[in-house]
């Protein structure tokens, strides 16, 4: 038992790190950026993840666009991970990455059951997204990557750090950051030319889903949150969750 506890502690500590967050996000990044280009080759109305558009527009303001912007994004993420973990001993083990994906899949199913049940008790079922399967898969992976980067890392992480300096209680700061972040995450889906028409059932679902992802991010880090979000969306568009 002590050995198993120590092994879990090492795995938990490692996979919560910025290093594993960055490395585990790379497959999501490559899949989305490659697939979305192929999907949009013959599309009359190009599709993309709004959060990804925001990040790329910020990069374009620095003069970096296209491939240079993507390379700068990866380099910046790698540099941030290095700076955050440079004084830590982070073991890189393939089984930890397998465990991270498996853990995320379990969270995806669990979050789906809890959040869908809660929303379903109040509203009618929310219809699944439409569109070609490959487009939906690309958007699912892209949402897991870019929405977690914007709303979890930058928004919730930044809010938690700011509120932590203003409030005496760290747990209270985390709870407030998670609640505000979930509300903004849900509202962002109705903003801009790519936004959905506002509907209370979808807002409630996205708020609770965002709240669950915020809790995962604060407890388990970016990698787990990104993969949970991506796998949940993939399960929905492929019908694995019914």
N, C-alpha and C positions, 0 to 999 in steps of 0.2 A: 504493500500500500504506500509506504513512504516513497518508494522509487517511482510509482505511478504518479503520485502527487507532484514530485519534483519534475518529472517529464512534462506533465501538463503545465506546470508553472513556466518552464522554459519555453514550451510551445506558445503559450498564451502571451508571454512577454515578447517573444520574437515576432509573432504575427501581428501584434498590435503596433509594431514599430513603423516609422516612416519608410524604412528600407523595404520591408515586405509590402507596404502599401504601394510604393512606387513600382516594384518589380511585378507584383501581381496585377497591376493596372496595365502593364505593357501589352499583354495579349488582347485585352479589351480595346485598347487604343488602336492596335494594328488591324484587328477585325473590323472595327467601326469605320476607320478612315479608308480602308481598302474597299469594303463592301458598299459604303455610301457613294463612293465615286462610280462604281459599276452600276449601282441602282439608278443613279441620276443621269447616266449617259444618254438614254433615250426618253427620259421623263419629260413630259410637257410642263409639269409643276414639280420642281426639285423638292426633295424632302430632306430634312436635317434636324438635329436636336438643337433646340433654341439655346440651351446653356452653352453648347459648343460654339454656336454663332457668336455669343457674347464674348467668349474668351478670344476667339479668332479676330473679332473686331478690335479688341483691346491690343492684340499683337500687331494688327495692321496700323494702329496709331503710332507704333514705334518704327514703322517701315518694313516690318517682317510680315510677309504674306505667302500663301501657298506652301510649298515644301519647306521654305525657310522658316515660316511661322511654326509649322509642326515640329521641325527640328529644334527650334528655340524652346518650344513647350516641353519637349522631352528632356532637353538639356537642363532647363530650369527646374523641372521636377526632380531630376537626378541630383542636381546640386542642393536643392532643399533637403532631400532625404539624407544626403551626405552630411550636411551641416547639422541637422537635427540629431543624427546618430553617430557623429564622429567620435564621441567619447564613450560609446557603448559597445559592448561585445555582442554582436548580433550574429548567431549561427545561421548560415545559409544551407538549408537542407530541403531536398526535393519533397520529402514526405510532409514537410510543413506546408508547402504549397498545395499538395493534395488535400491535406487536412483543412486548409483555409477554404478551398472550394467546396469540400464536403460539408463543412460547418455552415457555410453560406447557403448551400442548398437546403439544409435543414431549417435555417432561419427563414428562408424564402417561403417554404411551405407553412411554417408556423405562423409567420406574419400574415400570410394570405388567409389562413383559417380564422385567425383572431379578428383581423380588420374587416374581412368580408362578412363575417358573422355579425360584427357590431353594426356595420353600415346596413346590412341586409335586414336587420331587425327594425330599422327606421325607414328605409327607402326601398324602392324596387331595385332589382338587379341592374348593375351598370353594364351596358352592352360592350362587347370587346371591340378593340380597335380594328378598323378595316384597312384594306390595302394588300398589295402583294406580300407574300410571306417573307421574301428576302429583304424587302424594304422594312417590314416590321421587325425582323431580327436585327437589322442594322440599327434601327432606332432604339430597340430594347437595350442593346449593348452600349450604344452611345449615351443613352439616358443614365445607365448604371455608372458610366465613367464620368461624364461631364456634369451631370446634375449633382452627383456626390462631391465632385471637386468644388463646384460653386456653392452649393447649399450646405454641405456638411463641413468641408475643410475650411473654406473661406468664411462663410456666414456663421455657422454654429460654432466652429472652432474659434473664430475671431470674437464672437459675442461672449463665449464662455471665458476667454482670456480677459476681455475688457471688464465683464461683470465681476470676475474673480478679484480684480483690483479695487472694485467699488463696494463689494459686499463682504461681510464678515464670514458668511457661510458659503463654502465652495459647492456643496450639494444644491443649495438654493440657486446659485449662479448657473449651475448646469441645467436645472429644471427650467428656469426662466429662459435660458438660451435655447433649449430644446423646444419649448412652446412657441416662442417668437419665430424661430427658424422653421417650424412645421407650418405655421400660418403663412409665412412668406413663400415657402416652397409650394404650397397649394395654390396661392393666389397667382404665382408666376406663370402657371399653366394657362391663364386666361388673358395674358398680356401680349400685345404685339400682333403682327400679321399672322403668326403661326399659332396664336393662342386659340383655345377652345371656347365655345360659348359657355358662359357661366351657368352652372347647375349645382344646386345644393348637395345632391347625392355625391357627385364627383368631387366637390370641394371637401366634403366630410371624409370621403375615402382617402383623398390625397393628404389631408391634414393628419389623419391617424397613421397612414403609411409613412408620412414624413416624420411623425413623432417616433415611430418604431425605428426608423433608420437613424434618427438622431441619437436614440438610446444606444443602438449598436455602434455607431461611430464613436461616441464618448466612452463606451465600455471596451470596444474591440478594435477600433481604429478604422482607417480609410479603406484598406483592402477588403475587409469583411463587409463593410457597408456597400462598397461598389459592386462586389460580386453578388451580394444578396439582392440588391436592386436589379442588376442585370439578369440574374437567373429567375427572379420572380417574373419580370417582364417576358422573358423567353418562354417560361412555362405557360403564361397567359396566352401569348400569340400562337403557340403550338398546340394549345388545347390540353396540355398536361394537367392543368388545374381544374379542368371542367368548365 
